[in-house]
Amino acid sequence: MTESNDASRLDKLAYELELAKQAEQQARDHRLAIEQELCTFVGVKDEGSYSTKGDYYKVTTVSGFTRTLDADKWQQVKSRIPETIAAKVVRTKLEIDTRQLKSLQGLDPAHYNIVAEAITTKPKKVSVKYERLEVQ
């Protein structure tokens, strides 16, 4: 296969991806507009769910809040409440520092292997990016 055919196939596939992403965005925008209309029609609570039934569908709106903790402020205020309450309201989440883990793998394979026993690794979905080139 020639280099020209490869470039032509690449351009065709990238163009198809571009069209698909545009259609996907239009479908997403349409879906969001319908969801907004349903929220207006059904109603929305400040926090929690609200349901309404029609003849063929039951529609439930669910709303809430995202809450984040200011760690520095928490350290200042947690001593003002009983420890049992503090332990129930705020929990510690263990997470991997991937940069440090990769560094450990290269610098200290023996300790990395021990740590790796406690880690499950799964492949991520491959992402494909495209960029339209300006014809000159």
C-alpha positions as CSV (number, residue, x, y, z in Angstrom):
1,M,0.0,0.0,0.0
2,T,1.3,3.4,-0.9
3,E,1.9,6.3,1.5
4,S,-0.7,8.3,-0.4
5,N,-3.3,5.6,0.2
6,D,-2.5,5.5,3.9
7,A,-2.8,9.3,4.2
8,S,-6.1,9.1,2.3
9,R,-7.5,6.4,4.6
10,L,-6.3,8.3,7.7
11,D,-8.1,11.5,6.5
12,K,-11.3,9.5,5.7
13,L,-11.4,7.9,9.1
14,A,-10.6,11.2,10.9
15,Y,-13.3,13.0,8.9
16,E,-15.8,10.2,9.8
17,L,-14.8,10.6,13.5
18,E,-15.3,14.4,13.2
19,L,-18.8,13.9,11.8
20,A,-19.7,11.4,14.4
21,K,-18.5,13.7,17.2
22,Q,-20.6,16.5,15.8
23,A,-23.7,14.3,15.6
24,E,-23.0,13.1,19.2
25,Q,-22.8,16.8,20.4
26,Q,-26.1,17.6,18.6
27,A,-27.7,14.6,20.2
28,R,-26.3,15.5,23.6
29,D,-27.6,19.1,23.3
30,H,-31.0,17.8,22.2
31,R,-31.1,15.4,25.2
32,L,-30.1,18.2,27.6
33,A,-32.9,20.5,26.3
34,I,-35.5,17.7,26.8
35,E,-34.2,17.0,30.3
36,Q,-34.5,20.7,31.1
37,E,-38.1,20.8,29.8
38,L,-38.9,17.7,31.9
39,C,-37.4,19.3,35.0
40,T,-39.7,22.3,34.5
41,F,-42.7,20.1,33.9
42,V,-42.1,17.5,36.6
43,G,-40.5,19.7,39.2
44,V,-37.2,19.5,41.1
45,K,-36.6,19.3,44.9
46,D,-33.6,21.1,46.4
47,E,-32.2,17.8,47.3
48,G,-33.7,14.4,46.7
49,S,-36.0,12.9,44.1
50,Y,-39.4,13.8,42.7
51,S,-41.5,11.6,40.5
52,T,-44.5,12.0,38.2
53,K,-46.3,9.4,36.2
54,G,-47.9,9.7,32.7
55,D,-49.8,7.0,30.9
56,Y,-46.6,5.3,29.6
57,Y,-43.7,6.8,31.5
58,K,-42.7,7.6,35.1
59,V,-40.2,10.5,35.2
60,T,-38.1,11.1,38.2
61,T,-35.9,14.1,38.8
62,V,-33.0,13.8,41.2
63,S,-31.0,16.7,42.5
64,G,-28.5,17.3,45.2
65,F,-25.2,19.0,46.1
66,T,-21.6,18.1,45.7
67,R,-19.8,18.6,49.0
68,T,-16.1,19.0,49.4
69,L,-14.0,19.3,52.5
70,D,-11.5,22.0,53.2
71,A,-8.8,19.8,54.9
72,D,-7.1,22.8,56.6
73,K,-10.3,24.2,57.9
74,W,-11.4,20.6,59.0
75,Q,-8.2,20.3,61.1
76,Q,-9.1,23.6,62.8
77,V,-12.7,22.7,63.7
78,K,-12.7,18.9,64.3
79,S,-11.4,19.3,67.8
80,R,-14.6,21.3,68.7
81,I,-16.9,18.2,68.2
82,P,-16.8,14.7,69.8
83,E,-14.3,12.4,68.1
84,T,-17.1,9.8,67.4
85,I,-19.1,12.4,65.4
86,A,-16.0,13.5,63.5
87,A,-15.1,9.9,62.6
88,K,-18.6,9.3,61.2
89,V,-19.0,12.6,59.3
90,V,-15.5,12.7,57.6
91,R,-13.8,9.5,56.4
92,T,-10.3,9.1,55.0
93,K,-10.1,7.8,51.4
94,L,-7.0,5.9,50.4
95,E,-5.8,6.5,46.9
96,I,-2.7,5.8,44.8
97,D,-0.3,8.5,43.9
98,T,0.4,7.2,40.4
99,R,3.5,9.5,39.9
100,Q,5.1,8.2,43.1
101,L,4.1,4.6,42.2
102,K,5.8,4.8,38.8
103,S,8.8,6.4,40.3
104,L,9.1,3.6,42.9
105,Q,8.8,1.0,40.1
106,G,11.9,2.4,38.5
107,L,13.9,3.3,41.6
108,D,13.1,0.4,44.0
109,P,11.5,-2.6,42.1
110,A,11.6,-4.8,45.3
111,H,9.4,-2.4,47.3
112,Y,7.3,-1.7,44.2
113,N,6.5,-5.4,43.9
114,I,5.3,-5.4,47.5
115,V,3.1,-2.4,47.0
116,A,1.8,-3.8,43.7
117,E,0.3,-6.8,45.6
118,A,-2.4,-4.5,46.9
119,I,-3.1,-2.8,43.6
120,T,-5.5,-3.9,40.8
121,T,-4.5,-2.5,37.4
122,K,-6.9,-2.3,34.5
123,P,-6.4,-0.7,31.1
124,K,-8.2,2.5,30.3
125,K,-10.3,3.1,27.2
126,V,-8.0,4.3,24.4
127,S,-8.7,7.9,23.5
128,V,-8.5,9.1,19.9
129,K,-7.9,12.7,19.2
130,Y,-8.0,14.4,15.8
131,E,-7.1,17.8,14.5
132,R,-8.3,19.3,11.3
133,L,-5.3,20.5,9.3
134,E,-5.5,23.7,7.3
135,V,-5.0,23.1,3.6
136,Q,-2.3,25.3,2.3
